[in-house]
Amino acid sequence: VPPGKPLAHVPSSATVGARVVLRCSEGQGSPPPTFRWYKDGTELPSDPKSSPAFRNSSYSLDPRTGELVFEPVGGWDTGDYHCEASNNVGAPQKSDVFRME
């Protein structure tokens, strides 16, 4: 069963220096989908240090649970976020885009 449209839970405001958790969930896909996160249209790599665009960010990303955890969140993490669910059945599905300040 292909995944349905995932729900992204993104806080509208985040305090710099705090731990911030973004969640992506989807309940229809079988097998259960994996999740990807995007900031301003660019996919977040699993290791932020591997990408020049994200090396200033400190986060962990779990593609199985859909959790994106900033520890801590920084001013450069402000942006428009969305997640994507895919399970090799049908097309990947994107969530709505949410702004995190």
Residue pairs with C-beta under 8 A, 6 or more apart in sequence:
1 28
1 29
1 30
1 89
2 28
2 29
2 87
2 89
2 90
2 91
2 93
3 26
3 28
3 29
3 33
3 85
3 86
3 87
3 89
3 90
3 92
3 93
4 26
4 27
4 28
4 29
4 85
4 93
5 26
5 93
5 94
5 95
6 24
6 25
6 26
6 33
6 35
6 66
6 83
6 84
6 85
6 93
6 94
6 95
7 24
7 25
7 26
7 95
8 22
8 23
8 24
8 81
8 82
8 83
8 95
8 96
8 98
9 22
9 23
9 24
9 25
10 22
10 81
10 98
10 99
10 100
11 20
11 22
11 100
12 98
12 99
12 100
12 101
13 100
13 101
14 20
14 70
14 73
14 77
14 100
14 101
15 73
16 72
16 73
16 74
16 75
17 72
17 73
17 74
18 72
18 73
19 69
19 70
19 71
19 72
19 73
20 69
20 70
20 72
20 73
20 77
20 100
21 67
21 68
21 69
21 70
22 37
22 67
22 68
22 69
22 70
22 81
22 83
22 100
23 66
23 67
23 68
24 35
24 37
24 66
24 67
24 68
24 83
24 85
24 95
25 66
26 33
26 35
26 66
26 85
26 93
29 85
29 87
29 89
30 87
30 89
31 87
31 88
31 89
32 64
32 87
33 85
33 86
33 87
34 63
34 64
34 85
34 86
34 87
35 63
35 64
35 65
35 66
35 83
35 84
35 85
36 43
36 44
36 63
36 83
36 84
36 86
36 92
37 43
37 44
37 61
37 68
37 81
37 82
37 83
37 84
38 44
38 81
38 82
38 83
38 84
39 54
39 77
39 79
39 80
39 81
40 79
40 80
41 80
42 53
44 54
44 59
44 61
44 68
45 51
45 54
46 61
46 63
48 54
48 55
48 56
48 57
48 58
48 59
49 55
56 74
56 76
57 70
57 74
57 76
57 77
58 70
58 71
58 72
58 74
59 68
59 69
59 70
59 71
59 77
60 67
60 68
60 69
60 71
61 67
61 68
61 69
62 68
66 83
66 85
68 81
68 83
70 77
77 100
78 100
78 101
79 99
79 100
80 97
80 98
80 99
80 100
81 97
81 98
81 99
81 100
82 94
82 95
82 96
82 97
82 98
83 94
83 95
84 92
84 93
84 94
84 95
85 92
85 93
85 95
86 92
86 93
